[in-house]
Amino acid sequence: METALISIICIALMIFGGMTMAQGFMTSVDASTTGLIEIGQRTETIVRTELIPISTNMSLMAGADPVDIVLKNTGQTKMADFEKWDVIVQYYDNSGEYHVEWLPYAPGGAGTYEWEVGWIRLDGAAEIFEPNVLNPGEEIMIRTWLDPSVGSGTTNMVVISTPSGISCSTYFSP
């Protein structure tokens, strides 16, 4: 009788342990599957997103120099969250000193070493559909302000990166 009781307790413990292990296995499989789905969605967004530089203009002025970068969304996804974009400027000043600056987004108007969205347009016309969102086919003008002045006769670069990991770069000279 004691052997039967011990056997029943051992069988119950084995069943309970097996169920616990199965639950842990199913939880880890579920977490892995969810992670793979998220990676797939992110990859799909990256593949469907593309920015190309259209033009980069700058003016030498007294004080900070404005640099206007025009980009076009040639991908299939819309882009926003400009505060999460990275704008990095690499340039030489008049004394030949090399500057590499990460510029933060300033939605109310950019100051020195900041950037703002000058405009968003579709085929040259002002944006009507979804304001402050860069939809496919639209162009965006990013304005930055650099001080000290950019050196004349230098070739300089701007790199822009979006939260999805898409980046583009363009060159400018005064």
N, C-alpha and C positions, 0 to 999 in steps of 0.2 A: 504494500500500500504506500509506504514512504517513497519507494522508487517511482511509482506512478505519479505521485504528487510532484516530485522533483522533475520528472520528465515533462509534465504539463507546464510547469513554471519555465523550464528551459525552452520548450517549444514556443511559449508565449513571448519570451524574451527574444528569441530568434525572429519571430514574425514582426515584433515591434522594431527591432534593429533593422531588419530588411526594409520595412516601410519607411523608416527614417532615412536610410541610405537612398532609397528610391526617390523620396521627396527632395533631398539635397541634390541628387543628380538632375532631376527635372527642373529645379530652380536654376541650376548653373546652365543647363541647356537653354532655358528661356532667356536668361540674361545674355548669353552669347548670341542668340538669334536676334534679340532686340538691338544689340550693338552692331551686328552685321547689317541690319535694316537701316540703321542710322548712317552707317558708313556708305551704304549704297545710295541713300538719298543725297548725302553731301557730295558724293562723286558725281551724281547726275546733275546737281546744281552747278558744280564747277565746270563740267563738260559743256553745259548749255549757256555759260556766261562768258562774255568776251567784251573787252574794252580796247579801242584802238585810239591812238593819239591822232588828232586832226591838225592842230597847229599849236605853237607856243610862241607867244609874243612878249616882249618886255620893253620897258622904257626906262632910260636913265633919267632920274629926277633928283632934285635936291631932297635929301632925306631918304626914306625907304623907297626902294624900286619895286614897282608892281610887275609881277610875272603872271600872264594869263595863259592857262593851259586849257585847250578845248579837246574833249574826248567824246567819242561816240560809242554808244552801247550797240554793238553789232551782234550780241548774243540773243538768246530767247528768254532771258529772265529779267525781271525788273530789279532795280537796285535802289536802296535807300540807306537809312542808318548812317548818314554821312559822318556823324561823330565817331563812328567806329572805323572809318577809313584812315589809312596812313598815307601821309604825303611827306616825302623825304627829298630834300633839295641838296645837291652837291654843287658848289660853285667856288670860283676864285674871286677875291675882291681886288681892288686896284693895287694893293701892295703885294699881290701874289699869294696871300694867305689862303689856304684851302679850308672851306667851311662845309661841314655835313650837318644838316639840321633836320630834325623831325618836327613837323609843324602841326600843332593841334587845330582842330576845327573850331571856328568862331562864327556861329550862325548870325549874330547881330551885327557883324562888321569886323573884318579882320584888321589886326594891328601888325606890328613887326613880328616876323616869324610865326604868323598864323595864316590860316587859309579860310576862304568862304566860297560859297556857291554864288557866282555872279549871275548866272541864268541857266535855265534848262529850256531847250527849244526842240521843236520837231519841224524839220524842213525849213528852218529859218524863222518860223512863227513861234510866238510865245506859247508856253505850255498851258494847255487847258485841261486835259484829262490827267487826273491824279497829280496835283501840284506837289512839288518837292519829292517826286519819285522819278528816277531815271528809267523810263520804260524802253523796251527794244526800239531801236531806230532813232532815239532822241540823242541830242548832244548836250553836254554840260560844260560850262566854263568855270574853271577853278581859278580863283585869284589869290595869289600869295604876295606878301610884302617882305622884301629882303633889305637888311641894313647891317653891315656896311654895303655900299654899292657894289654891283657886279663889275668885275674888271673888264675893260674894253678889250676886244680881241681874244676873249676866252671862250671856250666851249664848255658848257655846264649841263647838268642833267637833273631831271625831276623823275622820281619813281613814285607811282601811286598804287596802293594795294587796297583791295576791298576785304570785308570780313570773311568772304567765302574763299579767299586765298588767290584771287585773280589779281594780277599786277600788270602794269604797263609802264613804259618809260619813254621819255622823249628828251631831246637835247635843245638847248637854247643858247643864243649869243646876243650880246647887246648890240 
